[in-house]
Amino acid sequence: MIELGLQRISRLLANTSLPWRAIHVAGTNGKGSICAYTSAMLDVYNKSKYREHTGQPALKHGRYTSPHLIDRWDCITVSQKTVPWKLFDHIENQVKRRDQQEEIHASEFELLTATAFEIFSHEELDIAVVEVGMGGRLDATNILGEHFENSTTRSDLSGCSRPRPLVTAIAKIGLDHQGFLGNSIEEIAKEKAGIMKTDVPVVWDESNHPAALRILEQTAKDNRAMYCQLPKFIPDLGTLLQGSRTNHRLSSNVPKLQDHALRNLESAFKASWSALQQLDRLPSGDHDSSREQAILAELAEDMIKNAAGVTFAGRQQQIDLAPLIGRPKTILLDGAHNGQSAQALASYVDTQLRHSAHSPSTQPVTWIIAASDSKDIRELLAPLLKGGDRVFAVEFGDVDGMPWVKAMPAAQIVEAVRVLAQERGEVFETHECGSRLLDAIRTASLQAGDRGPLVIAGSLYLVGDTMRLLRDHQDPSTK
C-alpha cells in the first residue's frame, strides 16, 4: 500500500543522524538516469588530477534509487557497488524492529528508505545521490534536511544532524501516478517541486511543459533557490558533445545520445558541479587563473565523457539471453512504463532496430510487454506499435517489498492491442501468455528469428523478472 507523508519516516529516523549531504532528484522520467550520471561524475572527480593537485581526499558517495531490479537491496550502492547483503540485512532488521516496537506501521518503501539512509550514515558517506520514490513533497526521501543545523561539515555536526541537500534536481515531469499526485501537469509539478529547500541550489529539465516550468520557477523563487549555473569558461554541453574543441574531445566510443538523455546529462552535470562547489572542492567563480580554468575545463569534459558512456540496467539495455534461450542476437530491454518513456523507446526502436544493414526494408518488431495494473496501457502501446508487429502479453510476478504492485492481466493488454489495431486499420499479431515469461521469450525469439528485433518493455518489474531468469539459469543457487 502506498501512503505518502513524512510522519512515519520521521518517527523511524527520529534519533538517527544523517550527516552526509545529498543530491536529491525528482521527476517523472529521467531521474534514475540523472542519478547514475551524477554518480559517474563524482567518480571522475575522485580520480582526477585536479583533486590530487588540490590535496583533497576522495569523496565517499552512495546512491539510492527505486524500484530495485532483481534483489530488494540492489537499489542501494556505496562507491558504485551494491551494498552487501549482510550489512543490508543487519540494518533493515534494526529498522523493522524499531517500527514494530514503536508501532509506527511504516510502509515498505519507508522501511527501505530508512534502511538506505542508515546504511549511508553507517558507512560515513560524504554524498548520497537520492532518487525520489513518488512525487516529492510527501515522499519518504524528503526527510532530507528536515531538521538541519547551520554547520555543513561532519566535524561540526552533533546530535541528530540533518544538513540540507547540496542540490535538488528535477527531471522531466509528465502525467503519472495521478491518483496520488494530481490530474494536471501543474498539480504534479507542485509535488515534484516540493523537494526544493530554502537557499539550496536547484536544476531542472528546461524542456519541461511551460505550465510545469512556471511552477518550478515560482517555487524556486519562494525558496530563494538559485538555478545552478556553470562558470563561463565551461563550454555548453552541446559544444562538448560535438567534440568541436581543439584540445579535448570526447572519445569515439561514446554513444550518440538521444535528446532526452542529453537533457538528463546536462542536469546531472550542473548538479554535480554545484555540489562540488558547495563542498569547496571546486571554485565558485570565474576569477581563477587561465591555467586553472583550463584544468577545470578538462575535468568538466572528462566528467561529461565518462557519464555519457554510462549504461543503465533496464533502460535501452542490450541483453544477451543466449544462455537462456539460445538466441544469438541480443534483445532490447527497457523499463518504459508511461507515455513519455514510451515515446523515447519508440524513437530508439524506429531508428535503430526497424532498419538495419541486414534488412533495408522496415522490419516488424516482436514485443514482450507487461504493465502495472494502474497504468494507461493505451498510452504505452500507441507510440510503440507499428503495423505487422507481434505482441506477447505477459504478467510480471510478485514484487519483493512492494505488495501493492500488481500486474495488469495479459488479456487486458491483448484487448488494448486489438482495439488499437481496429482504430488504425492495422494488423498486430497477439499472444496472451499470462505469467509464463520464459515460454513467451522462447516463442517470441523463434518467431522473430535470429535477426528480427525483439524488445521486452512496459515495466521495470518485467525487466527485473527477465534479469532474474537469466541469473537463476546461470547460477541456480540464487533461486
C-alpha positions as CSV (number, residue, x, y, z in Angstrom):
1,M,0.0,0.0,0.0
2,I,1.3,3.5,-0.9
3,E,0.9,6.1,1.8
4,L,2.5,9.4,1.1
5,G,3.6,11.6,4.1
6,L,6.6,12.2,6.3
7,Q,5.1,11.4,9.7
8,R,6.2,7.7,9.8
9,I,9.6,8.1,8.2
10,S,10.3,11.0,10.7
11,R,9.5,8.7,13.6
12,L,11.6,5.9,12.1
13,L,14.6,8.1,11.9
14,A,13.9,10.4,14.9
15,N,17.1,9.5,16.6
16,T,19.3,8.9,13.6
17,S,21.9,11.3,12.4
18,L,22.1,11.8,8.6
19,P,25.3,13.9,8.5
20,W,26.0,13.2,4.8
21,R,25.0,15.6,2.1
22,A,22.5,14.7,-0.6
23,I,21.9,15.4,-4.2
24,H,18.1,14.9,-4.3
25,V,16.5,14.1,-7.6
26,A,12.7,14.1,-8.5
27,G,10.8,13.9,-11.8
28,T,8.6,11.6,-13.8
29,N,11.1,10.4,-16.4
30,G,14.9,10.6,-16.3
31,K,15.5,10.9,-12.6
32,G,17.2,7.4,-12.4
33,S,19.5,8.4,-15.3
34,I,20.4,11.7,-13.6
35,C,21.3,9.8,-10.5
36,A,23.5,7.3,-12.5
37,Y,25.2,10.1,-14.4
38,T,25.8,12.1,-11.2
39,S,27.5,9.1,-9.5
40,A,29.7,8.6,-12.5
41,M,30.7,12.3,-12.4
42,L,31.6,12.1,-8.7
43,D,33.8,9.1,-9.6
44,V,35.6,11.1,-12.2
45,Y,36.3,13.9,-9.8
46,N,37.7,11.4,-7.3
47,K,40.1,10.1,-9.9
48,S,41.0,13.5,-11.4
49,K,44.4,15.2,-11.4
50,Y,42.6,18.3,-10.2
51,R,41.6,16.6,-6.9
52,E,45.1,15.3,-6.4
53,H,46.6,18.7,-7.2
54,T,44.4,20.3,-4.5
55,G,45.3,17.7,-2.0
56,Q,41.7,16.9,-1.1
57,P,40.7,13.4,-0.1
58,A,38.3,11.4,-2.3
59,L,34.6,11.8,-1.6
60,K,32.8,8.6,-0.4
61,H,29.5,8.6,-2.2
62,G,26.4,6.3,-2.5
63,R,23.2,6.1,-4.4
64,Y,19.6,5.2,-3.5
65,T,17.2,4.6,-6.4
66,S,13.8,2.9,-6.9
67,P,12.5,0.5,-7.6
68,H,15.0,-2.3,-7.2
69,L,15.5,-4.6,-10.2
70,I,16.5,-8.1,-9.0
71,D,17.1,-8.0,-5.2
72,R,15.5,-5.6,-2.8
73,W,18.9,-4.2,-1.8
74,D,20.3,-3.6,-5.3
75,C,18.9,-0.1,-5.2
76,I,21.4,0.9,-2.6
77,T,25.0,1.4,-3.6
78,V,28.2,2.6,-1.9
79,S,31.1,3.6,-4.1
80,Q,29.2,2.3,-7.1
81,K,28.9,-1.2,-5.7
82,T,25.7,-2.8,-4.4
83,V,25.6,-2.8,-0.6
84,P,26.5,-6.2,0.8
85,W,23.5,-8.3,1.8
86,K,24.9,-8.9,5.3
87,L,25.0,-5.2,6.0
88,F,21.6,-4.5,4.4
89,D,20.0,-7.3,6.4
90,H,21.6,-6.1,9.7
91,I,20.4,-2.5,9.3
92,E,17.0,-3.5,7.9
93,N,16.3,-5.7,10.9
94,Q,17.1,-2.9,13.2
95,V,14.7,-0.6,11.3
96,K,11.9,-3.1,11.2
97,R,12.3,-3.9,15.0
98,R,12.0,-0.2,15.7
99,D,8.9,0.0,13.5
100,Q,7.3,-2.8,15.4
101,Q,8.3,-1.7,18.9
102,E,7.1,1.9,18.4
103,E,4.0,0.8,16.4
104,I,4.8,3.1,13.6
105,H,3.3,1.0,10.8
106,A,5.7,2.3,8.2
107,S,5.2,1.3,4.6
108,E,7.6,-1.0,2.8
109,F,9.1,2.0,0.9
110,E,9.6,3.9,4.1
111,L,11.3,1.0,5.7
112,L,13.6,0.6,2.7
113,T,14.3,4.4,2.7
114,A,15.1,4.4,6.4
115,T,17.4,1.4,5.8
116,A,19.2,3.1,3.0
117,F,19.7,6.3,4.9
118,E,21.0,4.5,8.0
119,I,23.4,2.5,5.8
120,F,24.8,5.8,4.4
121,S,25.4,7.1,7.9
122,H,26.9,3.8,9.0
123,E,29.3,3.9,6.0
124,E,30.2,7.5,6.8
125,L,29.4,8.8,3.3
126,D,30.2,12.3,2.2
127,I,27.5,12.5,-0.5
128,A,24.4,10.4,-1.3
129,V,22.6,10.7,-4.6
130,V,19.0,10.1,-3.7
131,E,16.1,9.4,-6.1
132,V,12.6,10.3,-5.1
133,G,10.2,7.4,-5.0
134,M,7.0,9.1,-5.9
135,G,6.2,12.8,-6.2
136,G,8.5,14.7,-3.9
137,R,6.8,16.9,-1.3
138,L,5.4,14.0,0.7
139,D,7.9,11.3,-0.5
140,A,9.8,9.5,2.3
141,T,13.1,10.7,0.9
142,N,12.0,14.3,1.5
143,I,13.0,13.9,5.2
144,L,16.4,15.1,3.9
145,G,17.2,18.4,5.6
146,E,14.0,18.2,7.7
147,H,15.9,19.4,10.8
148,F,19.1,20.9,9.6
149,E,21.8,22.7,11.5
150,N,23.8,25.7,10.3
151,S,27.0,23.6,10.2
152,T,27.9,21.8,7.0
153,T,31.0,19.8,7.9
154,R,30.9,16.5,9.6
155,S,33.3,17.6,12.4
156,D,30.9,20.4,13.4
157,L,27.8,18.3,13.4
158,S,26.5,16.8,16.6
159,G,23.3,15.1,17.8
160,C,20.7,14.3,15.3
161,S,22.1,16.3,12.4
162,R,20.1,16.8,9.2
163,P,22.1,19.1,6.9
164,R,20.2,20.4,3.9
165,P,20.8,18.8,0.5
166,L,23.6,20.2,-1.6
167,V,21.4,20.4,-4.7
168,T,17.9,19.4,-5.8
169,A,17.3,18.4,-9.4
170,I,14.0,17.8,-11.2
171,A,13.8,15.8,-14.4
172,K,11.1,15.7,-17.0
173,I,7.6,16.0,-15.5
174,G,4.7,14.1,-17.0
175,L,1.3,12.6,-16.1
176,D,1.9,9.6,-13.9
177,H,0.5,8.4,-10.6
178,Q,-2.4,10.8,-11.0
179,G,-4.3,9.1,-8.2
180,F,-1.7,10.2,-5.8
181,L,-0.1,13.4,-7.3
182,G,-2.9,15.1,-9.1
183,N,-4.6,15.1,-12.6
184,S,-2.7,18.0,-14.2
185,I,0.8,18.9,-15.1
186,E,0.6,21.9,-12.7
187,E,-0.5,19.7,-9.7
188,I,2.1,17.1,-10.3
189,A,4.8,19.8,-10.8
190,K,3.9,21.2,-7.4
191,E,4.5,17.8,-5.8
192,K,7.9,17.4,-7.6
193,A,8.9,20.9,-6.7
194,G,8.2,20.1,-3.1
195,I,11.8,18.8,-2.7
196,M,13.2,22.3,-3.1
197,K,14.7,23.7,0.1
198,T,15.4,27.2,1.3
199,D,18.7,28.5,-0.2
200,V,19.5,25.1,-1.8
201,P,20.6,25.4,-5.5
202,V,18.2,23.7,-8.0
203,V,18.4,22.5,-11.6
204,W,15.6,21.3,-13.8
205,D,15.0,20.0,-17.3
206,E,14.3,23.2,-19.2
207,S,12.3,21.3,-21.9
208,N,9.5,20.7,-19.4
209,H,6.0,21.9,-20.2
210,P,5.6,25.7,-19.8
211,A,3.0,25.1,-17.1
212,A,5.5,22.9,-15.1
213,L,8.3,25.5,-15.7
214,R,6.1,28.2,-14.2
215,I,5.6,26.1,-11.1
216,L,9.3,25.3,-10.8
217,E,10.4,28.9,-11.2
218,Q,7.9,30.2,-8.7
219,T,8.8,27.5,-6.1
220,A,12.5,28.3,-6.6
221,K,11.8,32.0,-6.1
222,D,9.8,31.3,-2.9
223,N,12.6,29.2,-1.5
224,R,15.4,31.6,-2.6
225,A,16.8,28.6,-4.5
226,M,19.2,29.7,-7.2
227,Y,19.3,27.9,-10.5
228,C,22.6,26.1,-10.9
229,Q,24.8,27.9,-13.4
230,L,28.2,26.8,-14.7
231,P,31.2,29.1,-14.8
232,K,31.6,30.9,-18.1
233,F,34.8,29.2,-19.0
234,I,33.0,25.8,-19.1
235,P,31.6,25.2,-22.6
236,D,28.0,24.3,-23.0
237,L,27.0,20.7,-23.3
238,G,26.3,20.8,-27.0
239,T,29.8,22.1,-27.7
240,L,31.4,19.4,-25.5
241,L,29.4,16.6,-27.1
242,Q,30.1,17.8,-30.6
243,G,33.8,17.5,-29.9
244,S,34.5,20.8,-31.5
245,R,37.1,22.0,-29.1
246,T,40.7,21.6,-30.3
247,N,42.3,20.3,-27.1
248,H,39.9,17.8,-25.5
249,R,37.3,15.8,-27.5
250,L,35.1,13.0,-26.4
251,S,36.3,9.6,-27.3
252,S,34.8,8.0,-30.4
253,N,33.3,5.1,-28.3
254,V,30.9,7.4,-26.5
255,P,27.4,6.5,-28.0
256,K,25.3,9.2,-29.6
257,L,22.7,10.1,-27.0
258,Q,19.0,10.9,-27.7
259,D,17.7,14.3,-26.8
260,H,16.1,13.2,-23.5
261,A,19.4,11.6,-22.4
262,L,21.3,14.8,-23.3
263,R,19.0,16.8,-21.1
264,N,19.5,14.4,-18.2
265,L,23.2,14.5,-18.7
266,E,23.2,18.3,-18.6
267,S,21.1,18.3,-15.4
268,A,23.4,15.8,-13.8
269,F,26.5,17.9,-14.8
270,K,25.1,21.1,-13.3
271,A,24.0,19.3,-10.1
272,S,27.4,17.6,-9.7
273,W,29.4,20.7,-10.4
274,S,27.3,22.8,-8.0
275,A,27.6,20.1,-5.3
276,L,31.3,20.1,-5.6
277,Q,31.5,23.8,-5.4
278,Q,29.5,23.9,-2.2
279,L,31.8,21.3,-0.7
280,D,34.7,23.7,-1.6
281,R,36.1,21.1,-4.0
282,L,35.7,23.4,-7.0
283,P,36.0,27.2,-7.1
284,S,32.7,29.1,-7.3
285,G,33.7,32.0,-9.6
286,D,35.4,32.8,-12.9
287,H,38.3,34.8,-11.3
288,D,40.7,31.9,-11.3
289,S,43.9,31.8,-13.4
290,S,43.7,30.8,-17.1
291,R,45.8,27.8,-16.2
292,E,43.4,26.6,-13.5
293,Q,40.5,27.3,-15.8
294,A,42.0,25.1,-18.4
295,I,42.4,22.3,-15.9
296,L,38.8,22.7,-14.7
297,A,37.6,22.7,-18.3
298,E,39.4,19.4,-18.8
299,L,37.8,18.0,-15.7
300,A,34.4,19.1,-17.0
301,E,35.0,17.3,-20.3
302,D,36.1,14.2,-18.5
303,M,33.0,14.2,-16.3
304,I,30.8,14.5,-19.4
305,K,32.7,11.9,-21.4
306,N,32.6,9.3,-18.8
307,A,29.0,9.8,-17.8
308,A,27.9,9.8,-21.4
309,G,29.2,6.3,-21.7
310,V,27.2,5.0,-18.7
311,T,24.8,2.2,-19.4
312,F,21.7,1.6,-17.3
313,A,20.2,-1.7,-16.4
314,G,16.8,-1.9,-17.9
315,R,17.0,1.3,-19.9
316,Q,17.6,0.7,-23.6
317,Q,19.8,-2.2,-22.5
318,Q,21.0,-4.8,-24.9
319,I,20.9,-8.1,-23.1
320,D,22.3,-11.4,-24.2
321,L,19.8,-14.2,-23.4
322,A,21.7,-16.8,-25.3
323,P,22.4,-18.9,-22.2
324,L,18.7,-19.0,-21.5
325,I,17.1,-19.4,-25.0
326,G,19.9,-19.9,-27.4
327,R,19.2,-16.7,-29.4
328,P,22.5,-15.3,-30.9
329,K,21.2,-11.7,-31.3
330,T,20.8,-9.5,-28.2
331,I,17.4,-8.4,-27.0
332,L,16.5,-4.8,-26.1
333,L,15.3,-4.5,-22.5
334,D,13.6,-1.3,-21.5
335,G,11.5,-0.3,-18.4
336,A,9.4,2.3,-20.3
337,H,6.2,2.4,-18.4
338,N,4.4,5.7,-19.3
339,G,3.7,7.9,-22.3
340,Q,6.9,9.9,-22.2
341,S,9.2,7.0,-21.7
342,A,7.4,5.0,-24.4
343,Q,7.9,7.9,-26.9
344,A,11.7,7.8,-26.1
345,L,11.8,4.0,-26.5
346,A,9.8,4.2,-29.8
347,S,12.2,6.7,-31.2
348,Y,15.1,4.4,-30.4
349,V,13.4,1.3,-31.8
350,D,12.3,3.1,-35.0
351,T,15.8,4.5,-35.8
352,Q,18.0,1.7,-34.5
353,L,16.0,-1.6,-34.9
354,R,13.4,-1.4,-37.5
355,H,16.0,-0.5,-40.1
356,S,19.3,-2.4,-40.3
357,A,22.1,-3.3,-42.7
358,H,20.7,-6.9,-42.8
359,S,17.2,-5.7,-43.9
360,P,17.0,-2.4,-45.9
361,S,13.2,-2.6,-45.6
362,T,11.3,-1.8,-42.4
363,Q,11.3,-4.8,-40.1
364,P,8.4,-5.7,-37.8
365,V,9.2,-5.7,-34.1
366,T,8.4,-8.5,-31.7
367,W,7.3,-7.1,-28.3
368,I,7.1,-8.8,-25.0
369,I,5.0,-6.4,-22.9
370,A,3.8,-6.3,-19.3
371,A,2.4,-3.4,-17.3
372,S,1.3,-2.5,-13.8
373,D,-2.5,-2.5,-13.4
374,S,-2.5,1.2,-12.6
375,K,-1.0,2.2,-16.0
376,D,-2.7,3.6,-19.0
377,I,-1.9,0.8,-21.4
378,R,-3.1,2.6,-24.5
379,E,-0.7,5.5,-23.7
380,L,2.1,2.9,-23.5
381,L,1.2,0.9,-26.6
382,A,0.3,3.7,-29.1
383,P,3.9,5.0,-29.7
384,L,5.5,1.6,-29.7
385,L,3.4,-0.5,-32.1
386,K,3.5,-0.3,-35.9
387,G,1.5,-2.4,-38.4
388,G,2.9,-6.0,-38.6
389,D,4.4,-6.1,-35.1
390,R,3.9,-9.0,-32.8
391,V,2.9,-8.6,-29.1
392,F,3.4,-11.2,-26.5
393,A,1.4,-10.0,-23.4
394,V,2.8,-11.3,-20.1
395,E,2.4,-10.6,-16.4
396,F,5.3,-9.9,-14.0
397,G,5.5,-11.8,-10.7
398,D,5.1,-10.5,-7.1
399,V,7.5,-7.7,-6.4
400,D,9.6,-8.2,-3.2
401,G,8.9,-5.4,-0.7
402,M,6.1,-3.9,-2.8
403,P,3.0,-6.0,-2.2
404,W,0.7,-3.2,-3.5
405,V,2.2,-3.5,-7.1
406,K,0.0,-5.8,-9.3
407,A,0.5,-6.8,-12.9
408,M,-2.1,-5.9,-15.5
409,P,-3.8,-9.1,-16.8
410,A,-2.3,-10.2,-20.1
411,A,-5.8,-10.5,-21.5
412,Q,-6.3,-6.7,-20.9
413,I,-3.1,-5.9,-22.8
414,V,-4.2,-8.1,-25.7
415,E,-7.6,-6.4,-25.8
416,A,-5.9,-3.0,-25.8
417,V,-3.8,-4.1,-28.8
418,R,-6.8,-5.3,-30.7
419,V,-8.7,-2.0,-30.1
420,L,-5.7,-0.1,-31.3
421,A,-5.5,-2.2,-34.4
422,Q,-9.1,-1.6,-35.2
423,E,-8.8,2.1,-34.8
424,R,-5.7,2.3,-37.0
425,G,-6.8,-0.3,-39.6
426,E,-3.5,-2.1,-38.9
427,V,-2.7,-5.8,-38.1
428,F,-0.9,-6.9,-35.0
429,E,-0.3,-10.5,-34.0
430,T,-1.1,-11.0,-30.4
431,H,-0.3,-13.8,-27.9
432,E,-1.7,-14.0,-24.3
433,C,1.0,-15.6,-22.2
434,G,-0.1,-14.9,-18.6
435,S,2.8,-15.3,-16.1
436,R,4.7,-17.7,-18.4
437,L,7.6,-15.2,-19.1
438,L,10.2,-17.8,-20.1
439,D,7.8,-19.5,-22.6
440,A,6.9,-16.1,-24.0
441,I,10.6,-15.2,-24.5
442,R,11.4,-18.5,-26.2
443,T,8.4,-18.4,-28.5
444,A,8.9,-14.7,-29.3
445,S,12.5,-15.4,-30.1
446,L,11.6,-18.2,-32.5
447,Q,9.0,-16.0,-34.3
448,A,11.4,-13.0,-34.5
449,G,14.1,-15.2,-36.0
450,D,17.8,-14.8,-35.5
451,R,17.9,-11.3,-36.9
452,G,14.5,-9.9,-36.1
453,P,14.3,-7.2,-33.5
454,L,12.9,-8.4,-30.1
455,V,12.0,-5.9,-27.3
456,I,11.0,-6.6,-23.7
457,A,9.3,-3.5,-22.3
458,G,6.4,-1.9,-20.3
459,S,7.6,-2.2,-16.7
460,L,10.8,-2.2,-14.7
461,Y,9.3,-5.1,-12.8
462,L,9.3,-7.1,-16.0
463,V,12.9,-6.0,-16.5
464,G,13.7,-7.4,-13.1
465,D,11.9,-10.7,-13.8
466,T,13.8,-11.1,-17.0
467,M,17.2,-10.4,-15.4
468,R,16.3,-12.8,-12.6
469,L,15.5,-15.6,-15.0
470,L,18.9,-15.2,-16.6
471,R,20.8,-15.0,-13.3
472,D,19.0,-18.0,-11.9
473,H,19.7,-20.0,-15.0
474,Q,23.4,-19.2,-14.8
475,D,23.6,-19.7,-11.0
476,P,20.8,-22.0,-9.7
477,S,22.0,-21.4,-6.1
478,T,20.4,-17.9,-6.2
479,K,16.9,-19.2,-6.7
